Amino acid sequence: MTCEHCVRTVKNALYSVEGVSEVEVSLQDQFARVVLEESVSFETLKTAVESFGYKVVDEV
C-alpha cells in the first residue's frame, strides 16, 4: 500500500467478506486488523484482498 486510496480499497475488500464487522488499516505500519462477528478463515480474507489487486504478505 502506498496511499490512502490503497487503504480504502483494502478496507472495502475486507468489508466485502461476510462476517467482518470492523476493519482498521494502517498505511504507516502496513497492516490490517479485522474484527469478526463469525468465524472467517484467513484464506478467505486473503482472497478478498488479493481480488482487489493487493498482495497479502504475512499472517499474524
ABEGO torsion letter per residue (X at the ends): XABAAAAAAAAAAAAABBGBABBBBBAAAGBBBBBBABBBBAAAAAAAAAAAGBBBABBX
